[in-house]
Amino acid sequence: MEAERLIAAGRSALAGSRGVPAVMAEAWQAQALARAVGGHLARYGPAELRTDARGLSETCALGSAVLDHPMVPAGGVRASQLTEVARLPGALAALTLLLGEAGIALVGVACGTEEEGLYWQCIEAIDAVDESVDRVHGMLRRLAEQERDREREQEPDRERDGPFGAVHGAVVHGSVVRGPADSVAGQP
């Protein structure tokens, strides 16, 4: 299944989860999905993103281990259904939202529990989610930089002419505009 569809399903399931066990299970699912996306990009993604993608996969592996939760059935791991990442920027942006929502849900569990073990489990998972979000943001920045570089390569003359294009020698209403000083001085 395509990454954005899986992420949307994860966001929906997280939003619908009620009670600590369900929230913990969905936070685990979110980390597992981020790990799968990171692993997929490390193998098949653009070369520039592979290091960050590998780091995302490793970070999420730690987060999933912290949230090793019995509520997730063996065959119910959504991440195992990942087959492709069709729109890379869209998938990464959606993954950021899912991870952010999982982090917020974990904060809610941590604040509402009196069990010290569960509290620290949530805190460690929140740290892993935060690091995962940082990794995804790094990949989004790299993609944006690549896009800017591509645009610059397509418009090589723009830099030479300045940000507003070529000003010298432009024809306006039949007269040649030589520069801003000529037009201010009232010279035709």
PyMOL CGO cylinders between C-alpha atoms (Angstrom):
from pymol import cmd
from pymol.cgo import CYLINDER

trace = [
    CYLINDER, 0.00, 0.00, 0.00, 1.17, 3.53, -0.70, 0.3, 1, 1, 1, 1, 1, 1,
    CYLINDER, 1.17, 3.53, -0.70, 2.76, 5.44, 2.20, 0.3, 1, 1, 1, 1, 1, 1,
    CYLINDER, 2.76, 5.44, 2.20, 0.31, 8.36, 2.28, 0.3, 1, 1, 1, 1, 1, 1,
    CYLINDER, 0.31, 8.36, 2.28, -2.66, 6.00, 2.49, 0.3, 1, 1, 1, 1, 1, 1,
    CYLINDER, -2.66, 6.00, 2.49, -1.05, 4.08, 5.36, 0.3, 1, 1, 1, 1, 1, 1,
    CYLINDER, -1.05, 4.08, 5.36, -0.21, 7.32, 7.14, 0.3, 1, 1, 1, 1, 1, 1,
    CYLINDER, -0.21, 7.32, 7.14, -3.80, 8.56, 6.74, 0.3, 1, 1, 1, 1, 1, 1,
    CYLINDER, -3.80, 8.56, 6.74, -5.06, 5.26, 8.16, 0.3, 1, 1, 1, 1, 1, 1,
    CYLINDER, -5.06, 5.26, 8.16, -2.65, 5.64, 11.08, 0.3, 1, 1, 1, 1, 1, 1,
    CYLINDER, -2.65, 5.64, 11.08, -3.78, 9.20, 11.80, 0.3, 1, 1, 1, 1, 1, 1,
    CYLINDER, -3.78, 9.20, 11.80, -7.40, 8.09, 11.73, 0.3, 1, 1, 1, 1, 1, 1,
    CYLINDER, -7.40, 8.09, 11.73, -6.73, 5.13, 14.03, 0.3, 1, 1, 1, 1, 1, 1,
    CYLINDER, -6.73, 5.13, 14.03, -4.75, 7.32, 16.45, 0.3, 1, 1, 1, 1, 1, 1,
    CYLINDER, -4.75, 7.32, 16.45, -7.52, 9.92, 16.55, 0.3, 1, 1, 1, 1, 1, 1,
    CYLINDER, -7.52, 9.92, 16.55, -10.07, 7.20, 17.26, 0.3, 1, 1, 1, 1, 1, 1,
    CYLINDER, -10.07, 7.20, 17.26, -8.07, 5.42, 19.94, 0.3, 1, 1, 1, 1, 1, 1,
    CYLINDER, -8.07, 5.42, 19.94, -9.56, 5.50, 23.42, 0.3, 1, 1, 1, 1, 1, 1,
    CYLINDER, -9.56, 5.50, 23.42, -7.76, 4.50, 26.57, 0.3, 1, 1, 1, 1, 1, 1,
    CYLINDER, -7.76, 4.50, 26.57, -4.11, 4.11, 27.41, 0.3, 1, 1, 1, 1, 1, 1,
    CYLINDER, -4.11, 4.11, 27.41, -3.56, 0.68, 25.79, 0.3, 1, 1, 1, 1, 1, 1,
    CYLINDER, -3.56, 0.68, 25.79, -5.09, 1.80, 22.48, 0.3, 1, 1, 1, 1, 1, 1,
    CYLINDER, -5.09, 1.80, 22.48, -3.11, 5.07, 22.42, 0.3, 1, 1, 1, 1, 1, 1,
    CYLINDER, -3.11, 5.07, 22.42, 0.12, 3.22, 23.20, 0.3, 1, 1, 1, 1, 1, 1,
    CYLINDER, 0.12, 3.22, 23.20, -0.60, 0.68, 20.46, 0.3, 1, 1, 1, 1, 1, 1,
    CYLINDER, -0.60, 0.68, 20.46, -1.25, 3.43, 17.89, 0.3, 1, 1, 1, 1, 1, 1,
    CYLINDER, -1.25, 3.43, 17.89, 1.89, 5.33, 18.93, 0.3, 1, 1, 1, 1, 1, 1,
    CYLINDER, 1.89, 5.33, 18.93, 3.79, 2.08, 18.38, 0.3, 1, 1, 1, 1, 1, 1,
    CYLINDER, 3.79, 2.08, 18.38, 2.13, 1.72, 14.96, 0.3, 1, 1, 1, 1, 1, 1,
    CYLINDER, 2.13, 1.72, 14.96, 3.19, 5.29, 14.05, 0.3, 1, 1, 1, 1, 1, 1,
    CYLINDER, 3.19, 5.29, 14.05, 6.81, 4.57, 14.99, 0.3, 1, 1, 1, 1, 1, 1,
    CYLINDER, 6.81, 4.57, 14.99, 6.73, 1.28, 13.08, 0.3, 1, 1, 1, 1, 1, 1,
    CYLINDER, 6.73, 1.28, 13.08, 5.39, 3.07, 9.99, 0.3, 1, 1, 1, 1, 1, 1,
    CYLINDER, 5.39, 3.07, 9.99, 8.06, 5.77, 10.23, 0.3, 1, 1, 1, 1, 1, 1,
    CYLINDER, 8.06, 5.77, 10.23, 10.66, 3.01, 10.52, 0.3, 1, 1, 1, 1, 1, 1,
    CYLINDER, 10.66, 3.01, 10.52, 9.26, 1.30, 7.41, 0.3, 1, 1, 1, 1, 1, 1,
    CYLINDER, 9.26, 1.30, 7.41, 9.21, 4.55, 5.41, 0.3, 1, 1, 1, 1, 1, 1,
    CYLINDER, 9.21, 4.55, 5.41, 12.78, 5.28, 6.50, 0.3, 1, 1, 1, 1, 1, 1,
    CYLINDER, 12.78, 5.28, 6.50, 13.89, 1.78, 5.52, 0.3, 1, 1, 1, 1, 1, 1,
    CYLINDER, 13.89, 1.78, 5.52, 12.14, 2.02, 2.16, 0.3, 1, 1, 1, 1, 1, 1,
    CYLINDER, 12.14, 2.02, 2.16, 13.80, 5.37, 1.40, 0.3, 1, 1, 1, 1, 1, 1,
    CYLINDER, 13.80, 5.37, 1.40, 17.18, 4.09, 2.56, 0.3, 1, 1, 1, 1, 1, 1,
    CYLINDER, 17.18, 4.09, 2.56, 16.92, 1.31, -0.04, 0.3, 1, 1, 1, 1, 1, 1,
    CYLINDER, 16.92, 1.31, -0.04, 15.02, 2.93, -2.90, 0.3, 1, 1, 1, 1, 1, 1,
    CYLINDER, 15.02, 2.93, -2.90, 14.96, 6.68, -2.26, 0.3, 1, 1, 1, 1, 1, 1,
    CYLINDER, 14.96, 6.68, -2.26, 17.15, 9.44, -3.67, 0.3, 1, 1, 1, 1, 1, 1,
    CYLINDER, 17.15, 9.44, -3.67, 20.82, 9.05, -2.77, 0.3, 1, 1, 1, 1, 1, 1,
    CYLINDER, 20.82, 9.05, -2.77, 20.85, 12.44, -0.99, 0.3, 1, 1, 1, 1, 1, 1,
    CYLINDER, 20.85, 12.44, -0.99, 18.22, 11.23, 1.50, 0.3, 1, 1, 1, 1, 1, 1,
    CYLINDER, 18.22, 11.23, 1.50, 19.54, 7.76, 2.25, 0.3, 1, 1, 1, 1, 1, 1,
    CYLINDER, 19.54, 7.76, 2.25, 21.63, 8.69, 5.28, 0.3, 1, 1, 1, 1, 1, 1,
    CYLINDER, 21.63, 8.69, 5.28, 18.76, 10.59, 6.91, 0.3, 1, 1, 1, 1, 1, 1,
    CYLINDER, 18.76, 10.59, 6.91, 16.33, 7.82, 5.95, 0.3, 1, 1, 1, 1, 1, 1,
    CYLINDER, 16.33, 7.82, 5.95, 18.58, 5.21, 7.55, 0.3, 1, 1, 1, 1, 1, 1,
    CYLINDER, 18.58, 5.21, 7.55, 18.79, 7.38, 10.66, 0.3, 1, 1, 1, 1, 1, 1,
    CYLINDER, 18.79, 7.38, 10.66, 15.00, 7.68, 10.74, 0.3, 1, 1, 1, 1, 1, 1,
    CYLINDER, 15.00, 7.68, 10.74, 14.67, 3.91, 10.51, 0.3, 1, 1, 1, 1, 1, 1,
    CYLINDER, 14.67, 3.91, 10.51, 17.16, 3.38, 13.34, 0.3, 1, 1, 1, 1, 1, 1,
    CYLINDER, 17.16, 3.38, 13.34, 15.58, 6.05, 15.55, 0.3, 1, 1, 1, 1, 1, 1,
    CYLINDER, 15.58, 6.05, 15.55, 12.14, 4.57, 15.05, 0.3, 1, 1, 1, 1, 1, 1,
    CYLINDER, 12.14, 4.57, 15.05, 13.45, 1.11, 15.84, 0.3, 1, 1, 1, 1, 1, 1,
    CYLINDER, 13.45, 1.11, 15.84, 14.47, 2.44, 19.25, 0.3, 1, 1, 1, 1, 1, 1,
    CYLINDER, 14.47, 2.44, 19.25, 11.11, 4.16, 19.68, 0.3, 1, 1, 1, 1, 1, 1,
    CYLINDER, 11.11, 4.16, 19.68, 9.24, 0.99, 18.75, 0.3, 1, 1, 1, 1, 1, 1,
    CYLINDER, 9.24, 0.99, 18.75, 11.29, -1.03, 21.22, 0.3, 1, 1, 1, 1, 1, 1,
    CYLINDER, 11.29, -1.03, 21.22, 10.41, 1.42, 23.97, 0.3, 1, 1, 1, 1, 1, 1,
    CYLINDER, 10.41, 1.42, 23.97, 6.74, 1.05, 23.07, 0.3, 1, 1, 1, 1, 1, 1,
    CYLINDER, 6.74, 1.05, 23.07, 6.83, -2.72, 22.62, 0.3, 1, 1, 1, 1, 1, 1,
    CYLINDER, 6.83, -2.72, 22.62, 3.18, -3.19, 23.28, 0.3, 1, 1, 1, 1, 1, 1,
    CYLINDER, 3.18, -3.19, 23.28, 1.14, -6.42, 23.56, 0.3, 1, 1, 1, 1, 1, 1,
    CYLINDER, 1.14, -6.42, 23.56, -1.97, -4.72, 22.13, 0.3, 1, 1, 1, 1, 1, 1,
    CYLINDER, -1.97, -4.72, 22.13, -0.51, -4.82, 18.61, 0.3, 1, 1, 1, 1, 1, 1,
    CYLINDER, -0.51, -4.82, 18.61, -1.34, -8.22, 17.12, 0.3, 1, 1, 1, 1, 1, 1,
    CYLINDER, -1.34, -8.22, 17.12, 1.40, -9.96, 15.14, 0.3, 1, 1, 1, 1, 1, 1,
    CYLINDER, 1.40, -9.96, 15.14, -0.44, -9.61, 11.82, 0.3, 1, 1, 1, 1, 1, 1,
    CYLINDER, -0.44, -9.61, 11.82, -1.81, -6.15, 12.55, 0.3, 1, 1, 1, 1, 1, 1,
    CYLINDER, -1.81, -6.15, 12.55, 1.26, -4.05, 11.91, 0.3, 1, 1, 1, 1, 1, 1,
    CYLINDER, 1.26, -4.05, 11.91, 0.20, -1.47, 9.32, 0.3, 1, 1, 1, 1, 1, 1,
    CYLINDER, 0.20, -1.47, 9.32, 3.80, -0.77, 8.35, 0.3, 1, 1, 1, 1, 1, 1,
    CYLINDER, 3.80, -0.77, 8.35, 4.16, -4.27, 6.91, 0.3, 1, 1, 1, 1, 1, 1,
    CYLINDER, 4.16, -4.27, 6.91, 1.75, -3.23, 4.13, 0.3, 1, 1, 1, 1, 1, 1,
    CYLINDER, 1.75, -3.23, 4.13, 4.06, -0.49, 2.80, 0.3, 1, 1, 1, 1, 1, 1,
    CYLINDER, 4.06, -0.49, 2.80, 4.88, -1.08, -0.86, 0.3, 1, 1, 1, 1, 1, 1,
    CYLINDER, 4.88, -1.08, -0.86, 5.77, 2.37, -2.22, 0.3, 1, 1, 1, 1, 1, 1,
    CYLINDER, 5.77, 2.37, -2.22, 6.31, 6.03, -1.50, 0.3, 1, 1, 1, 1, 1, 1,
    CYLINDER, 6.31, 6.03, -1.50, 4.70, 7.67, -4.54, 0.3, 1, 1, 1, 1, 1, 1,
    CYLINDER, 4.70, 7.67, -4.54, 4.89, 11.38, -3.64, 0.3, 1, 1, 1, 1, 1, 1,
    CYLINDER, 4.89, 11.38, -3.64, 7.95, 11.80, -1.47, 0.3, 1, 1, 1, 1, 1, 1,
    CYLINDER, 7.95, 11.80, -1.47, 7.37, 15.36, -0.16, 0.3, 1, 1, 1, 1, 1, 1,
    CYLINDER, 7.37, 15.36, -0.16, 3.69, 14.63, 0.52, 0.3, 1, 1, 1, 1, 1, 1,
    CYLINDER, 3.69, 14.63, 0.52, 4.47, 11.39, 2.31, 0.3, 1, 1, 1, 1, 1, 1,
    CYLINDER, 4.47, 11.39, 2.31, 7.14, 13.02, 4.46, 0.3, 1, 1, 1, 1, 1, 1,
    CYLINDER, 7.14, 13.02, 4.46, 4.86, 15.93, 5.37, 0.3, 1, 1, 1, 1, 1, 1,
    CYLINDER, 4.86, 15.93, 5.37, 2.07, 13.50, 6.29, 0.3, 1, 1, 1, 1, 1, 1,
    CYLINDER, 2.07, 13.50, 6.29, 4.51, 11.40, 8.32, 0.3, 1, 1, 1, 1, 1, 1,
    CYLINDER, 4.51, 11.40, 8.32, 5.52, 14.52, 10.25, 0.3, 1, 1, 1, 1, 1, 1,
    CYLINDER, 5.52, 14.52, 10.25, 1.87, 15.11, 11.13, 0.3, 1, 1, 1, 1, 1, 1,
    CYLINDER, 1.87, 15.11, 11.13, 1.36, 11.50, 12.24, 0.3, 1, 1, 1, 1, 1, 1,
    CYLINDER, 1.36, 11.50, 12.24, 4.47, 11.53, 14.41, 0.3, 1, 1, 1, 1, 1, 1,
    CYLINDER, 4.47, 11.53, 14.41, 3.52, 14.89, 15.92, 0.3, 1, 1, 1, 1, 1, 1,
    CYLINDER, 3.52, 14.89, 15.92, 0.05, 13.62, 16.77, 0.3, 1, 1, 1, 1, 1, 1,
    CYLINDER, 0.05, 13.62, 16.77, 1.54, 10.45, 18.27, 0.3, 1, 1, 1, 1, 1, 1,
    CYLINDER, 1.54, 10.45, 18.27, 3.85, 12.58, 20.40, 0.3, 1, 1, 1, 1, 1, 1,
    CYLINDER, 3.85, 12.58, 20.40, 0.94, 14.67, 21.64, 0.3, 1, 1, 1, 1, 1, 1,
    CYLINDER, 0.94, 14.67, 21.64, -1.03, 11.52, 22.47, 0.3, 1, 1, 1, 1, 1, 1,
    CYLINDER, -1.03, 11.52, 22.47, 1.95, 10.16, 24.41, 0.3, 1, 1, 1, 1, 1, 1,
    CYLINDER, 1.95, 10.16, 24.41, 2.21, 13.43, 26.36, 0.3, 1, 1, 1, 1, 1, 1,
    CYLINDER, 2.21, 13.43, 26.36, -1.44, 12.97, 27.30, 0.3, 1, 1, 1, 1, 1, 1,
    CYLINDER, -1.44, 12.97, 27.30, -0.79, 9.44, 28.53, 0.3, 1, 1, 1, 1, 1, 1,
    CYLINDER, -0.79, 9.44, 28.53, 2.32, 10.50, 30.46, 0.3, 1, 1, 1, 1, 1, 1,
    CYLINDER, 2.32, 10.50, 30.46, 0.47, 13.36, 32.15, 0.3, 1, 1, 1, 1, 1, 1,
    CYLINDER, 0.47, 13.36, 32.15, -2.49, 11.16, 33.05, 0.3, 1, 1, 1, 1, 1, 1,
    CYLINDER, -2.49, 11.16, 33.05, -0.72, 8.18, 34.54, 0.3, 1, 1, 1, 1, 1, 1,
    CYLINDER, -0.72, 8.18, 34.54, 0.34, 7.54, 38.09, 0.3, 1, 1, 1, 1, 1, 1,
    CYLINDER, 0.34, 7.54, 38.09, 2.39, 4.50, 37.12, 0.3, 1, 1, 1, 1, 1, 1,
    CYLINDER, 2.39, 4.50, 37.12, 6.05, 5.48, 37.05, 0.3, 1, 1, 1, 1, 1, 1,
    CYLINDER, 6.05, 5.48, 37.05, 7.10, 2.79, 34.55, 0.3, 1, 1, 1, 1, 1, 1,
    CYLINDER, 7.10, 2.79, 34.55, 4.46, 3.87, 32.04, 0.3, 1, 1, 1, 1, 1, 1,
    CYLINDER, 4.46, 3.87, 32.04, 5.39, 7.51, 32.55, 0.3, 1, 1, 1, 1, 1, 1,
    CYLINDER, 5.39, 7.51, 32.55, 9.07, 6.90, 31.70, 0.3, 1, 1, 1, 1, 1, 1,
    CYLINDER, 9.07, 6.90, 31.70, 8.12, 4.65, 28.80, 0.3, 1, 1, 1, 1, 1, 1,
    CYLINDER, 8.12, 4.65, 28.80, 6.10, 7.55, 27.38, 0.3, 1, 1, 1, 1, 1, 1,
    CYLINDER, 6.10, 7.55, 27.38, 8.91, 10.06, 27.97, 0.3, 1, 1, 1, 1, 1, 1,
    CYLINDER, 8.91, 10.06, 27.97, 11.42, 7.87, 26.13, 0.3, 1, 1, 1, 1, 1, 1,
    CYLINDER, 11.42, 7.87, 26.13, 8.95, 7.33, 23.29, 0.3, 1, 1, 1, 1, 1, 1,
    CYLINDER, 8.95, 7.33, 23.29, 8.29, 11.09, 23.09, 0.3, 1, 1, 1, 1, 1, 1,
    CYLINDER, 8.29, 11.09, 23.09, 12.04, 11.67, 22.73, 0.3, 1, 1, 1, 1, 1, 1,
    CYLINDER, 12.04, 11.67, 22.73, 12.19, 9.09, 19.93, 0.3, 1, 1, 1, 1, 1, 1,
    CYLINDER, 12.19, 9.09, 19.93, 9.20, 10.71, 18.19, 0.3, 1, 1, 1, 1, 1, 1,
    CYLINDER, 9.20, 10.71, 18.19, 10.84, 14.13, 18.47, 0.3, 1, 1, 1, 1, 1, 1,
    CYLINDER, 10.84, 14.13, 18.47, 14.08, 12.84, 16.96, 0.3, 1, 1, 1, 1, 1, 1,
    CYLINDER, 14.08, 12.84, 16.96, 12.11, 11.13, 14.19, 0.3, 1, 1, 1, 1, 1, 1,
    CYLINDER, 12.11, 11.13, 14.19, 10.33, 14.39, 13.36, 0.3, 1, 1, 1, 1, 1, 1,
    CYLINDER, 10.33, 14.39, 13.36, 13.71, 16.14, 13.20, 0.3, 1, 1, 1, 1, 1, 1,
    CYLINDER, 13.71, 16.14, 13.20, 14.97, 13.52, 10.74, 0.3, 1, 1, 1, 1, 1, 1,
    CYLINDER, 14.97, 13.52, 10.74, 11.88, 13.91, 8.54, 0.3, 1, 1, 1, 1, 1, 1,
    CYLINDER, 11.88, 13.91, 8.54, 12.23, 17.71, 8.60, 0.3, 1, 1, 1, 1, 1, 1,
    CYLINDER, 12.23, 17.71, 8.60, 15.86, 17.28, 7.52, 0.3, 1, 1, 1, 1, 1, 1,
    CYLINDER, 15.86, 17.28, 7.52, 14.76, 15.22, 4.53, 0.3, 1, 1, 1, 1, 1, 1,
    CYLINDER, 14.76, 15.22, 4.53, 12.11, 17.80, 3.62, 0.3, 1, 1, 1, 1, 1, 1,
    CYLINDER, 12.11, 17.80, 3.62, 14.77, 20.55, 3.77, 0.3, 1, 1, 1, 1, 1, 1,
    CYLINDER, 14.77, 20.55, 3.77, 17.04, 18.56, 1.47, 0.3, 1, 1, 1, 1, 1, 1,
    CYLINDER, 17.04, 18.56, 1.47, 14.20, 18.08, -1.01, 0.3, 1, 1, 1, 1, 1, 1,
    CYLINDER, 14.20, 18.08, -1.01, 13.44, 21.82, -0.95, 0.3, 1, 1, 1, 1, 1, 1,
    CYLINDER, 13.44, 21.82, -0.95, 17.12, 22.63, -1.53, 0.3, 1, 1, 1, 1, 1, 1,
    CYLINDER, 17.12, 22.63, -1.53, 17.22, 20.26, -4.49, 0.3, 1, 1, 1, 1, 1, 1,
    CYLINDER, 17.22, 20.26, -4.49, 14.12, 21.90, -5.96, 0.3, 1, 1, 1, 1, 1, 1,
    CYLINDER, 14.12, 21.90, -5.96, 15.69, 25.37, -5.60, 0.3, 1, 1, 1, 1, 1, 1,
    CYLINDER, 15.69, 25.37, -5.60, 18.89, 24.14, -7.24, 0.3, 1, 1, 1, 1, 1, 1,
    CYLINDER, 18.89, 24.14, -7.24, 16.92, 22.68, -10.15, 0.3, 1, 1, 1, 1, 1, 1,
    CYLINDER, 16.92, 22.68, -10.15, 15.07, 25.98, -10.63, 0.3, 1, 1, 1, 1, 1, 1,
    CYLINDER, 15.07, 25.98, -10.63, 18.37, 27.88, -10.64, 0.3, 1, 1, 1, 1, 1, 1,
    CYLINDER, 18.37, 27.88, -10.64, 19.79, 25.55, -13.28, 0.3, 1, 1, 1, 1, 1, 1,
    CYLINDER, 19.79, 25.55, -13.28, 16.75, 26.12, -15.48, 0.3, 1, 1, 1, 1, 1, 1,
    CYLINDER, 16.75, 26.12, -15.48, 17.05, 29.92, -15.25, 0.3, 1, 1, 1, 1, 1, 1,
    CYLINDER, 17.05, 29.92, -15.25, 20.80, 30.67, -15.51, 0.3, 1, 1, 1, 1, 1, 1,
    CYLINDER, 20.80, 30.67, -15.51, 20.31, 34.17, -16.99, 0.3, 1, 1, 1, 1, 1, 1,
    CYLINDER, 20.31, 34.17, -16.99, 18.12, 35.39, -14.12, 0.3, 1, 1, 1, 1, 1, 1,
    CYLINDER, 18.12, 35.39, -14.12, 21.11, 35.85, -11.80, 0.3, 1, 1, 1, 1, 1, 1,
    CYLINDER, 21.11, 35.85, -11.80, 22.99, 37.94, -14.35, 0.3, 1, 1, 1, 1, 1, 1,
    CYLINDER, 22.99, 37.94, -14.35, 20.00, 40.19, -15.04, 0.3, 1, 1, 1, 1, 1, 1,
    CYLINDER, 20.00, 40.19, -15.04, 19.15, 40.71, -11.38, 0.3, 1, 1, 1, 1, 1, 1,
    CYLINDER, 19.15, 40.71, -11.38, 16.03, 39.82, -9.45, 0.3, 1, 1, 1, 1, 1, 1,
    CYLINDER, 16.03, 39.82, -9.45, 13.75, 41.98, -11.64, 0.3, 1, 1, 1, 1, 1, 1,
    CYLINDER, 13.75, 41.98, -11.64, 15.12, 40.91, -15.01, 0.3, 1, 1, 1, 1, 1, 1,
    CYLINDER, 15.12, 40.91, -15.01, 17.00, 43.01, -17.54, 0.3, 1, 1, 1, 1, 1, 1,
    CYLINDER, 17.00, 43.01, -17.54, 16.36, 46.74, -17.08, 0.3, 1, 1, 1, 1, 1, 1,
    CYLINDER, 16.36, 46.74, -17.08, 18.76, 48.21, -19.64, 0.3, 1, 1, 1, 1, 1, 1,
    CYLINDER, 18.76, 48.21, -19.64, 17.48, 48.71, -23.14, 0.3, 1, 1, 1, 1, 1, 1,
    CYLINDER, 17.48, 48.71, -23.14, 13.84, 47.97, -22.42, 0.3, 1, 1, 1, 1, 1, 1,
    CYLINDER, 13.84, 47.97, -22.42, 11.26, 49.55, -24.72, 0.3, 1, 1, 1, 1, 1, 1,
    CYLINDER, 11.26, 49.55, -24.72, 8.32, 51.23, -23.00, 0.3, 1, 1, 1, 1, 1, 1,
    CYLINDER, 8.32, 51.23, -23.00, 5.66, 52.95, -25.13, 0.3, 1, 1, 1, 1, 1, 1,
    CYLINDER, 5.66, 52.95, -25.13, 8.02, 53.41, -28.08, 0.3, 1, 1, 1, 1, 1, 1,
    CYLINDER, 8.02, 53.41, -28.08, 10.92, 54.97, -26.13, 0.3, 1, 1, 1, 1, 1, 1,
    CYLINDER, 10.92, 54.97, -26.13, 14.00, 53.25, -24.78, 0.3, 1, 1, 1, 1, 1, 1,
    CYLINDER, 14.00, 53.25, -24.78, 14.35, 53.26, -21.01, 0.3, 1, 1, 1, 1, 1, 1,
    CYLINDER, 14.35, 53.26, -21.01, 18.03, 53.40, -20.20, 0.3, 1, 1, 1, 1, 1, 1,
    CYLINDER, 18.03, 53.40, -20.20, 17.79, 53.15, -16.45, 0.3, 1, 1, 1, 1, 1, 1,
    CYLINDER, 17.79, 53.15, -16.45, 15.95, 54.47, -13.46, 0.3, 1, 1, 1, 1, 1, 1,
    CYLINDER, 15.95, 54.47, -13.46, 17.91, 57.79, -13.38, 0.3, 1, 1, 1, 1, 1, 1,
    CYLINDER, 17.91, 57.79, -13.38, 16.74, 58.75, -16.89, 0.3, 1, 1, 1, 1, 1, 1,
    CYLINDER, 16.74, 58.75, -16.89, 13.09, 58.24, -16.06, 0.3, 1, 1, 1, 1, 1, 1,
    CYLINDER, 13.09, 58.24, -16.06, 13.35, 60.16, -12.77, 0.3, 1, 1, 1, 1, 1, 1,
    CYLINDER, 13.35, 60.16, -12.77, 15.09, 63.09, -14.50, 0.3, 1, 1, 1, 1, 1, 1,
    CYLINDER, 15.09, 63.09, -14.50, 12.24, 63.29, -16.97, 0.3, 1, 1, 1, 1, 1, 1,
    CYLINDER, 12.24, 63.29, -16.97, 14.40, 62.47, -19.97, 0.3, 1, 1, 1, 1, 1, 1,
    CYLINDER, 14.40, 62.47, -19.97, 12.62, 60.47, -22.68, 0.3, 1, 1, 1, 1, 1, 1,
]
cmd.load_cgo(trace, "trace")
